[in-house]
Amino acid sequence: MEEGNCVSTINIFPNPATNQWTIDNGQWKIESVEIYDATGREVYIENHQTPNSNSETIIDVSKFPEGVYVARIQATNFIETKKLIVAK
C-alpha cells in the first residue's frame, strides 16, 4: 500500500466545516476513514468490510470541537491524508 505517491481524486468539502464533511470518493473505493484531532487522538473511524463504492461519504462533525483535524483515507490502492478544519 503506497502512501502519498498516488494522485487521487478524493476531495473533502466544505473545509472549513461546521456540521459535516462530504468525502467525494471519485472513482476510488474507500476501505476506511480515520480522523485525528491536533493532539493525534483518533476521534472518528469508519471501516468497511467491503470497499465502499458509493461516490460520497458523509461525516457528521457537528459535535466536534473547533480545530484542525487530519483525515486518513485508505482506498483500495493507496492511503491519502488531508488537513481539515471545523469552525463554529
ROLOLUM-223513 format. One record per residue: y negated, x negated, z negated of N, C-alpha, C in turn; residue number from 1. Coordinates in steps of 0.02 Angstrom, whole numbers, plus 50000, padded with zeros to 5 digits. Layout:
N
+-------+-------+-------+-------+-------+-------+-------+-------+-------+------+
!  n_py !  n_px !  n_pz ! ca_py ! ca_px ! ca_pz !  c_py !  c_px !  c_pz ! resi !
+-------+-------+-------+-------+-------+-------+-------+-------+-------+------+
!     Y !     X !     Z !     Y !     X !     Z !     Y !     X !     Z !  NUM !
...
+-------+-------+-------+-------+-------+-------+-------+-------+-------+------+
END
This chain:
88
+-------+-------+-------+-------+-------+-------+-------+-------+-------+------+
!  n_py !  n_px !  n_pz ! ca_py ! ca_px ! ca_pz !  c_py !  c_px !  c_pz ! resi !
+-------+-------+-------+-------+-------+-------+-------+-------+-------+------+
! 50059 ! 49957 ! 50000 ! 50000 ! 50000 ! 50000 ! 49938 ! 49955 ! 50000 !    1 !
! 49895 ! 49964 ! 50049 ! 49835 ! 49923 ! 50052 ! 49777 ! 49958 ! 50018 !    2 !
! 49734 ! 49919 ! 49988 ! 49676 ! 49948 ! 49954 ! 49614 ! 49920 ! 49985 !    3 !
! 49572 ! 49964 ! 50014 ! 49508 ! 49944 ! 50039 ! 49508 ! 49913 ! 50108 !    4 !
! 49565 ! 49901 ! 50140 ! 49567 ! 49869 ! 50205 ! 49570 ! 49919 ! 50262 !    5 !
! 49572 ! 49981 ! 50248 ! 49579 ! 50033 ! 50299 ! 49514 ! 50073 ! 50302 !    6 !
! 49489 ! 50083 ! 50362 ! 49430 ! 50126 ! 50369 ! 49455 ! 50198 ! 50369 !    7 !
! 49433 ! 50236 ! 50319 ! 49458 ! 50304 ! 50314 ! 49403 ! 50353 ! 50333 !    8 !
! 49423 ! 50415 ! 50336 ! 49375 ! 50468 ! 50349 ! 49369 ! 50513 ! 50288 !    9 !
! 49390 ! 50489 ! 50230 ! 49384 ! 50529 ! 50169 ! 49311 ! 50528 ! 50146 !   10 !
! 49285 ! 50588 ! 50134 ! 49217 ! 50596 ! 50113 ! 49216 ! 50642 ! 50052 !   11 !
! 49175 ! 50625 ! 50002 ! 49169 ! 50667 ! 49942 ! 49097 ! 50690 ! 49937 !   12 !
! 49088 ! 50755 ! 49930 ! 49020 ! 50783 ! 49927 ! 49019 ! 50843 ! 49882 !   13 !
! 48962 ! 50866 ! 49856 ! 48899 ! 50830 ! 49858 ! 48901 ! 50771 ! 49808 !   14 !
! 48859 ! 50724 ! 49819 ! 48854 ! 50667 ! 49774 ! 48782 ! 50646 ! 49770 !   15 !
! 48747 ! 50662 ! 49715 ! 48773 ! 50686 ! 49651 ! 48792 ! 50760 ! 49652 !   16 !
! 48835 ! 50778 ! 49605 ! 48860 ! 50846 ! 49599 ! 48843 ! 50875 ! 49530 !   17 !
! 48839 ! 50942 ! 49526 ! 48829 ! 50974 ! 49462 ! 48890 ! 51015 ! 49442 !   18 !
! 48924 ! 51047 ! 49490 ! 48980 ! 51092 ! 49475 ! 49046 ! 51071 ! 49504 !   19 !
! 49046 ! 51043 ! 49564 ! 49109 ! 51025 ! 49595 ! 49100 ! 50970 ! 49646 !   20 !
! 49153 ! 50933 ! 49658 ! 49157 ! 50886 ! 49714 ! 49208 ! 50914 ! 49762 !   21 !
! 49194 ! 50908 ! 49825 ! 49241 ! 50925 ! 49878 ! 49263 ! 50861 ! 49911 !   22 !
! 49327 ! 50850 ! 49913 ! 49354 ! 50791 ! 49947 ! 49376 ! 50815 ! 50016 !   23 !
! 49343 ! 50789 ! 50068 ! 49362 ! 50803 ! 50137 ! 49413 ! 50752 ! 50157 !   24 !
! 49476 ! 50773 ! 50160 ! 49531 ! 50727 ! 50173 ! 49533 ! 50701 ! 50245 !   25 !
! 49498 ! 50734 ! 50289 ! 49502 ! 50715 ! 50359 ! 49574 ! 50723 ! 50382 !   26 !
! 49601 ! 50673 ! 50414 ! 49670 ! 50676 ! 50440 ! 49721 ! 50650 ! 50391 !   27 !
! 49699 ! 50626 ! 50333 ! 49744 ! 50593 ! 50285 ! 49778 ! 50642 ! 50239 !   28 !
! 49838 ! 50627 ! 50219 ! 49875 ! 50666 ! 50169 ! 49866 ! 50633 ! 50101 !   29 !
! 49836 ! 50669 ! 50055 ! 49820 ! 50643 ! 49989 ! 49881 ! 50649 ! 49943 !   30 !
! 49899 ! 50593 ! 49911 ! 49954 ! 50592 ! 49863 ! 49929 ! 50601 ! 49792 !   31 !
! 49871 ! 50570 ! 49776 ! 49844 ! 50578 ! 49709 ! 49769 ! 50565 ! 49709 !   32 !
! 49736 ! 50595 ! 49659 ! 49665 ! 50584 ! 49646 ! 49658 ! 50569 ! 49572 !   33 !
! 49626 ! 50513 ! 49556 ! 49611 ! 50495 ! 49487 ! 49537 ! 50483 ! 49481 !   34 !
! 49507 ! 50508 ! 49427 ! 49435 ! 50498 ! 49416 ! 49426 ! 50465 ! 49348 !   35 !
! 49385 ! 50413 ! 49347 ! 49371 ! 50374 ! 49287 ! 49297 ! 50376 ! 49272 !   36 !
! 49280 ! 50378 ! 49207 ! 49210 ! 50375 ! 49188 ! 49186 ! 50302 ! 49187 !   37 !
! 49124 ! 50292 ! 49167 ! 49094 ! 50225 ! 49169 ! 49128 ! 50176 ! 49122 !   38 !
! 49164 ! 50201 ! 49071 ! 49199 ! 50156 ! 49025 ! 49269 ! 50140 ! 49048 !   39 !
! 49290 ! 50170 ! 49104 ! 49357 ! 50159 ! 49130 ! 49409 ! 50208 ! 49105 !   40 !
! 49387 ! 50257 ! 49066 ! 49433 ! 50308 ! 49039 ! 49449 ! 50359 ! 49094 !   41 !
! 49513 ! 50374 ! 49102 ! 49533 ! 50424 ! 49151 ! 49513 ! 50493 ! 49126 !   42 !
! 49475 ! 50529 ! 49167 ! 49451 ! 50596 ! 49148 ! 49481 ! 50651 ! 49190 !   43 !
! 49515 ! 50633 ! 49244 ! 49546 ! 50683 ! 49288 ! 49602 ! 50650 ! 49327 !   44 !
! 49657 ! 50686 ! 49335 ! 49712 ! 50662 ! 49377 ! 49745 ! 50721 ! 49411 !   45 !
! 49761 ! 50711 ! 49474 ! 49796 ! 50762 ! 49512 ! 49847 ! 50726 ! 49555 !   46 !
! 49911 ! 50739 ! 49543 ! 49965 ! 50709 ! 49582 ! 50001 ! 50763 ! 49622 !   47 !
! 50023 ! 50744 ! 49680 ! 50059 ! 50790 ! 49724 ! 50130 ! 50764 ! 49734 !   48 !
! 50179 ! 50807 ! 49723 ! 50249 ! 50789 ! 49737 ! 50257 ! 50775 ! 49812 !   49 !
! 50225 ! 50817 ! 49851 ! 50224 ! 50809 ! 49923 ! 50151 ! 50796 ! 49941 !   50 !
! 50136 ! 50746 ! 49983 ! 50066 ! 50733 ! 50000 ! 50030 ! 50796 ! 50023 !   51 !
! 49970 ! 50806 ! 49996 ! 49929 ! 50865 ! 50010 ! 49900 ! 50861 ! 50081 !   52 !
! 49920 ! 50907 ! 50123 ! 49895 ! 50905 ! 50192 ! 49836 ! 50953 ! 50202 !   53 !
! 49813 ! 50986 ! 50147 ! 49753 ! 51027 ! 50153 ! 49695 ! 50983 ! 50174 !   54 !
! 49648 ! 51011 ! 50211 ! 49592 ! 50970 ! 50235 ! 49540 ! 50957 ! 50180 !   55 !
! 49541 ! 50996 ! 50126 ! 49494 ! 50986 ! 50072 ! 49528 ! 50995 ! 50004 !   56 !
! 49502 ! 50958 ! 49956 ! 49523 ! 50964 ! 49886 ! 49461 ! 50975 ! 49845 !   57 !
! 49461 ! 51026 ! 49802 ! 49403 ! 51043 ! 49760 ! 49417 ! 51019 ! 49689 !   58 !
! 49369 ! 50984 ! 49659 ! 49375 ! 50962 ! 49590 ! 49316 ! 50991 ! 49550 !   59 !
! 49332 ! 51029 ! 49498 ! 49281 ! 51059 ! 49455 ! 49254 ! 51005 ! 49408 !   60 !
! 49189 ! 50991 ! 49413 ! 49158 ! 50940 ! 49369 ! 49105 ! 50972 ! 49325 !   61 !
! 49106 ! 51039 ! 49320 ! 49054 ! 51074 ! 49282 ! 49054 ! 51055 ! 49208 !   62 !
! 49111 ! 51033 ! 49181 ! 49115 ! 51013 ! 49111 ! 49111 ! 50937 ! 49101 !   63 !
! 49106 ! 50900 ! 49155 ! 49098 ! 50827 ! 49150 ! 49028 ! 50811 ! 49125 !   64 !
! 49020 ! 50764 ! 49080 ! 48953 ! 50742 ! 49060 ! 48918 ! 50708 ! 49119 !   65 !
! 48851 ! 50708 ! 49117 ! 48814 ! 50671 ! 49167 ! 48836 ! 50598 ! 49166 !   66 !
! 48836 ! 50568 ! 49224 ! 48853 ! 50498 ! 49226 ! 48883 ! 50477 ! 49292 !   67 !
! 48905 ! 50414 ! 49293 ! 48935 ! 50384 ! 49352 ! 49011 ! 50383 ! 49343 !   68 !
! 49046 ! 50400 ! 49395 ! 49119 ! 50403 ! 49395 ! 49146 ! 50365 ! 49455 !   69 !
! 49209 ! 50346 ! 49450 ! 49243 ! 50315 ! 49506 ! 49305 ! 50357 ! 49522 !   70 !
! 49310 ! 50376 ! 49585 ! 49369 ! 50413 ! 49608 ! 49415 ! 50364 ! 49644 !   71 !
! 49479 ! 50368 ! 49627 ! 49530 ! 50327 ! 49660 ! 49576 ! 50376 ! 49697 !   72 !
! 49574 ! 50373 ! 49762 ! 49611 ! 50420 ! 49804 ! 49667 ! 50383 ! 49839 !   73 !
! 49729 ! 50405 ! 49826 ! 49786 ! 50374 ! 49859 ! 49809 ! 50420 ! 49914 !   74 !
! 49807 ! 50395 ! 49975 ! 49833 ! 50431 ! 50033 ! 49900 ! 50401 ! 50052 !   75 !
! 49930 ! 50427 ! 50104 ! 49995 ! 50404 ! 50124 ! 49997 ! 50329 ! 50140 !   76 !
! 49944 ! 50303 ! 50172 ! 49946 ! 50233 ! 50194 ! 49893 ! 50188 ! 50163 !   77 !
! 49853 ! 50213 ! 50116 ! 49801 ! 50171 ! 50087 ! 49775 ! 50201 ! 50022 !   78 !
! 49737 ! 50161 ! 49986 ! 49702 ! 50184 ! 49925 ! 49628 ! 50170 ! 49935 !   79 !
! 49588 ! 50219 ! 49918 ! 49516 ! 50211 ! 49926 ! 49481 ! 50228 ! 49860 !   80 !
! 49428 ! 50192 ! 49844 ! 49388 ! 50208 ! 49785 ! 49318 ! 50227 ! 49807 !   81 !
! 49289 ! 50275 ! 49771 ! 49221 ! 50299 ! 49786 ! 49183 ! 50306 ! 49720 !   82 !
! 49120 ! 50287 ! 49722 ! 49075 ! 50296 ! 49665 ! 49043 ! 50364 ! 49670 !   83 !
! 49047 ! 50403 ! 49615 ! 49021 ! 50471 ! 49614 ! 48974 ! 50482 ! 49555 !   84 !
! 48930 ! 50530 ! 49561 ! 48882 ! 50543 ! 49507 ! 48883 ! 50618 ! 49491 !   85 !
! 48882 ! 50632 ! 49425 ! 48871 ! 50701 ! 49401 ! 48801 ! 50702 ! 49371 !   86 !
! 48760 ! 50747 ! 49395 ! 48691 ! 50757 ! 49371 ! 48681 ! 50830 ! 49355 !   87 !
! 48657 ! 50845 ! 49295 ! 48648 ! 50915 ! 49273 ! 48575 ! 50935 ! 49280 !   88 !
+-------+-------+-------+-------+-------+-------+-------+-------+-------+------+
END
